[in-house]
Structures are given as structure tokens and as C-alpha cells.
Amino acid sequence: MSTVNVLDLKGQTVGQLELRDDIFGMEPNRDLMFRYVDQQLASRRQGTASTKTRAEVSGTGKKPWPQKHTHRARQGSLRGPHMRHGGVAFGPKPRDWSKGLNRKMKVQALKSALSTRVKEGNLIVLEDFTMDSIKTKAFKQVLQSLGIAETKSLFVLPYKKEGYLNVRLSSRNLGKCKVLIADNPGMPERTTIDGLNVFDIINNEKLVLTRDTVKKIEEVLGNGR
């Protein structure tokens, strides 16, 4: 097992934590990470773009001019796609862009993304990170103490409770920082990391976890759930 230093909010080492090699030390599979990100971004598309065909646009159905003796090309309708205010040919229609990805592939993609950050030395583990109130200034001081104030960073917190929610709300105005809470309030009877995803991990240079978050990740991904 690899070992990582555990830091406090001032950036001082307060201990060490062993990471499971089957989760944080595997050889990254870039193909699976691409498939996971592709599935994520495709599922975000609304798919609501819509255009009207010649059957849907308003307009008369009358023949615009006689078939013969006008010295003009024959026309049957003013609603054709080549006419002004006519319908659109082959335009977009509402559709579902979402793609599927089976559970085992998602698990391996998450493990690959986590292992990538560990191999790069871009994983930071905190003893804990809670805030009594919503203060962006206090959050920025933590970033400066950790040396990541100017680096795109992803914080992953373990539970939806007030101290962690305050941390997320304190980061809202910071463009280079994102805070996720790896929990599903709809399933309190089981440990979940539903907030953790590959796109956010690889879209941010630094990954910051707490000791409890690492424990949850190993519990969930270790069981393949």
C-alpha cells in the first residue's frame, strides 16, 4: 500500500494514511475514463432543440402560381424549405442524448482517475474540513495554506451536514475551486459516493479529500458498488 501525508487546514502534516493499491495505485485505463466522461457530458445535454418542418409551419396550402405559362419554376407550396418562412429540412428535433455505461466500467474509471492523481502527486488528504459559518475569506485562507490558491482544485467532502455544507457554500464565488459532497441523502442506510465523478476529477489539477472521504471511497469501490 502507498502512504500519503495527512494535513491540517494550515498545511501542516499531522499523520499518515495508507491508500489501497487496488483503488489508488492501479494502472489508469484511459479508454474507460474517456467513456465515463463521454457518458457524463452526453447525459447533460438537454436535447430540446427543435425546428418546424414544412408540415408544421403556418402558411397556406394553395399553389403559389399556376403550373404553366408564367416562365417561372413550378412550385407546389410556400412552405417548402427553399421558400422564405418555409419549414426546415433535416433540422434538429427533441431527442435523448444520454448514453449508458455499466457499473463495473464506472468503478474502474473512477479508480483510474483517482490513481492518476496519486501518480501525479496531485492528491491532498486533510484530517477534516468543516466550517462553522459561510465565509469565503476563511476558505481562501485554507487554499493559501495548502498552496493551491491559484490552482484548479476539487474538494470532496464525505457527508451532507452543516459543517461541510458551509464549506461548499463558502466556495461558490471562487472560479478555480469546486466542492462536492460524496453522499446521497436519499439513501441514508448505505455508504455512497454518488457525488464523486471522473469528469470533475480530471478537470481539476488538484484533488483534495478528507480522511473520512478516503474511507468512504475505499469502502464503496472496494466492494465494487
Secondary structure, DSSP 8 states (H G I E B T S, - for coil): -EEEEEE-TTS-EEEEEEE-HHHHSS---HHHHHHHHHHHHHHH---------TTTS----S-SS-SSSSSS---S-S-STTSTT---TT------------HHHHHHHHHHHHHHHHHHT-EEEES----SS--HHHHHHHHHHHT-TTS-EEEEES--SHHHHHHHHHTTT-TTEEEEE---TT-TTS---TT--HHHHHHSSEEEEEHHHHHHHHHHHHTT-
